[in-house]
Amino acid sequence: MNYDVIVAGGGPVGCAVARDIAAAGYRVLVLEEHLEIGAPVQCAGLISNRALEISRVPSTVVLNQLKGAVVYAPGKSILELEGKKVYALAVDRLAFDRSLAEQARAAGAEIRCDMRAVKFAYVPEGILVEAKNRAGESGFFSGRLLIGADGHNSVVARWLGIPRPLEKISLYAAEVWWPEQNSRMAHIFLDRDLAPGWFGWIFPAGHNRARVGIGYSPLVAEGRSASPRLLFNQLKDKYPLLFREMKVLQNTGGTIPIGFLRQTYAAHVMLVGDAAAHLKPVSGGGLFFGLKAGEHCADTAIKALQAQNFTPKFLSTYQKKWEAAIGQEVSCGLKLRELFLKMKNEDIEFLLGFFNKSLWRKLILKYGDLDYHSRLAARLATALPWFGRFLTDGLRSLTQEK
Ligand SMILES: Cc1cc2nc3c(=O)[nH]c(=O)nc-3n(C[C@H](O)[C@H](O)[C@H](O)COP(=O)(O)OP(=O)(O)OC[C@H]3O[C@@H](n4cnc5c(N)ncnc54)[C@H](O)[C@@H]3O)c2cc1C
């Protein structure tokens, strides 16, 4: 075997896992299809302080600190939530990814860019990976373990025939010039027609810049062939004052996989990060959950290498560990999402109007957490019995309350 571990995908999660396994003294190779790590950026770069901490990326990547959000209902209701603490950090995602790659290299991992993993085969004692560069030249690498950190369209998962998440959100996103308004507040736009099954956003990134975007779920777009770009133009038209002076500097798109994968391992293989749908179903944030699951992936890999045991049974401890760490949160997020998908515009209008009272705003600001959405949901369910029923029975109780 050339390597102990081959990581397909040099995104933030793949590099973090590679770093931890290499630091334990094993030979690790990361294969990344792009010419350089981190580019092109396909992320709004909003993370919590705890996500930054577990990434071990220095705080120099932080561009802005957000202290709240303005949430726009489809009609007139607006819920303004401005707190004193920092709820989210806008980071330089390119620098974030590069730092993780540097950490992996410093720990001894080898990173090869312009190497797309294309074929896999079981060989005695491990896996053989064929990777191709842009010139069409192949390289062959063998490892005892293969880690699929190759994003939402994971070729590793497809090779194994592991069922993929049922829902994939299509996004338009851009980095824009946005002359300073209140740079501490995010803006979230909810509207079933404008962003079917998702939302629009403006996240100020400081220095007169912002990240903007919108998404939709093909599952609820009801046959309409929505183009996220078109939806973004409609969003701009709807809020001319907010978008008036905005100029797009760089645009991108992307996909967010939503679901709960019940099997993220096979003989000699583990999946992690977006490849394993380790994202928050409500917001699509994937860095915290991916890095959190990545810690367990690296830990299981090290134990498997020590025991020289790469059987599905041995590697299933990885599934148990990541489920114990974030599984409950993913399940709660899926439940909240199921409700969100059932809501009509009038339901969104009602909820935002209802919570726009000092008491509720304070409670939301106290328990709102970028990573653990269940904490606020649980508090609201305790404080408001009808909201608790709303979470358990769906929209029936909301209709009764109205
Ligand atoms: C528009 C947008 C906005 C987002 N905003 C946020 C946000 O604000 N906060 C947040 O936490 N999350 C956000 N996310 C999600 C976040 O970007 C991902 O969850 C995160 O990047 C997951 O990291 P990863 O390493 O698992 O996967 P990725 O970042 O997707 O990395 C996978 C890597 O694998 C490489 N690769 C793929 N296939 C192969 C192959 N066959 N061979 C070799 N290399 C391969 C890719 O080039 C890529 O570099 C956003 C996503 C999108 C699309």
The ligand as a MOL file (V3000), in Angstrom:
LIG
                    3D

  0  0  0     0  0            999 V3000
M  V30 BEGIN CTAB
M  V30 COUNTS 53 58 0 0 0
M  V30 BEGIN ATOM
M  V30 1 C -23.7070 28.8830 -1.7870 0
M  V30 2 C -23.3520 28.1520 -0.5190 0
M  V30 3 C -23.2900 28.8580 0.6730 0
M  V30 4 C -22.9250 28.1990 1.8610 0
M  V30 5 N -22.8110 28.9210 3.0030 0
M  V30 6 C -22.4130 28.3180 4.1470 0
M  V30 7 C -22.2060 29.0720 5.3300 0
M  V30 8 O -22.4170 30.2930 5.3560 0
M  V30 9 N -21.7910 28.4190 6.4400 0
M  V30 10 C -21.5640 27.0600 6.4490 0
M  V30 11 O -21.1980 26.5020 7.5040 0
M  V30 12 N -21.7350 26.3270 5.3410 0
M  V30 13 C -22.1380 26.9220 4.1860 0
M  V30 14 N -22.2960 26.1740 3.0500 0
M  V30 15 C -22.0090 24.7340 3.0900 0
M  V30 16 C -20.5000 24.5050 3.1280 0
M  V30 17 O -19.8900 25.1840 2.0550 0
M  V30 18 C -20.1860 23.0110 3.0750 0
M  V30 19 O -20.9680 22.3340 4.0220 0
M  V30 20 C -18.7130 22.7340 3.3260 0
M  V30 21 O -17.9190 23.3030 2.3370 0
M  V30 22 C -18.4830 21.2340 3.3900 0
M  V30 23 O -17.1160 20.9390 3.3550 0
M  V30 24 P -16.6220 19.5610 2.7020 0
M  V30 25 O -15.1450 19.5700 2.8440 0
M  V30 26 O -17.4180 18.4300 3.2350 0
M  V30 27 O -17.0680 19.6540 1.1880 0
M  V30 28 P -16.6280 20.6810 0.0600 0
M  V30 29 O -16.3290 22.0180 0.6250 0
M  V30 30 O -17.6600 20.5640 -1.0070 0
M  V30 31 O -15.2590 20.0760 -0.4570 0
M  V30 32 C -15.2250 18.9220 -1.2620 0
M  V30 33 C -13.9440 18.9940 -2.0520 0
M  V30 34 O -13.8090 17.7900 -2.7800 0
M  V30 35 C -13.3750 18.0990 -4.1000 0
M  V30 36 N -13.8080 16.9740 -4.9320 0
M  V30 37 C -15.0590 16.6440 -5.2940 0
M  V30 38 N -15.0590 15.5150 -6.0050 0
M  V30 39 C -13.7690 15.1200 -6.0830 0
M  V30 40 C -13.1050 14.0020 -6.6820 0
M  V30 41 N -13.7980 13.0580 -7.3380 0
M  V30 42 N -11.7620 13.9110 -6.5690 0
M  V30 43 C -11.0530 14.8560 -5.9030 0
M  V30 44 N -11.6130 15.9370 -5.3430 0
M  V30 45 C -12.9670 16.0500 -5.4130 0
M  V30 46 C -14.0270 19.4200 -4.4090 0
M  V30 47 O -13.3280 20.1270 -5.4130 0
M  V30 48 C -13.9480 20.1260 -3.0650 0
M  V30 49 O -12.7600 20.8630 -2.9320 0
M  V30 50 C -22.6700 26.7950 1.8480 0
M  V30 51 C -22.7600 26.0890 0.6560 0
M  V30 52 C -23.1120 26.7390 -0.5190 0
M  V30 53 C -23.2030 25.9520 -1.7920 0
M  V30 END ATOM
M  V30 BEGIN BOND
M  V30 1 1 1 2
M  V30 2 1 2 3
M  V30 3 2 2 52
M  V30 4 2 3 4
M  V30 5 1 4 5
M  V30 6 1 4 50
M  V30 7 2 5 6
M  V30 8 1 6 7
M  V30 9 1 6 13
M  V30 10 2 7 8
M  V30 11 1 7 9
M  V30 12 1 9 10
M  V30 13 2 10 11
M  V30 14 1 10 12
M  V30 15 2 12 13
M  V30 16 1 13 14
M  V30 17 1 14 15
M  V30 18 1 14 50
M  V30 19 1 15 16
M  V30 20 1 16 17
M  V30 21 1 16 18
M  V30 22 1 18 19
M  V30 23 1 18 20
M  V30 24 1 20 21
M  V30 25 1 20 22
M  V30 26 1 22 23
M  V30 27 1 23 24
M  V30 28 2 24 25
M  V30 29 1 24 26
M  V30 30 1 24 27
M  V30 31 1 27 28
M  V30 32 2 28 29
M  V30 33 1 28 30
M  V30 34 1 28 31
M  V30 35 1 31 32
M  V30 36 1 32 33
M  V30 37 1 33 34
M  V30 38 1 33 48
M  V30 39 1 34 35
M  V30 40 1 35 36
M  V30 41 1 35 46
M  V30 42 1 36 37
M  V30 43 1 36 45
M  V30 44 2 37 38
M  V30 45 1 38 39
M  V30 46 1 39 40
M  V30 47 2 39 45
M  V30 48 1 40 41
M  V30 49 2 40 42
M  V30 50 1 42 43
M  V30 51 2 43 44
M  V30 52 1 44 45
M  V30 53 1 46 47
M  V30 54 1 46 48
M  V30 55 1 48 49
M  V30 56 2 50 51
M  V30 57 1 51 52
M  V30 58 1 52 53
M  V30 END BOND
M  V30 END CTAB
M  END
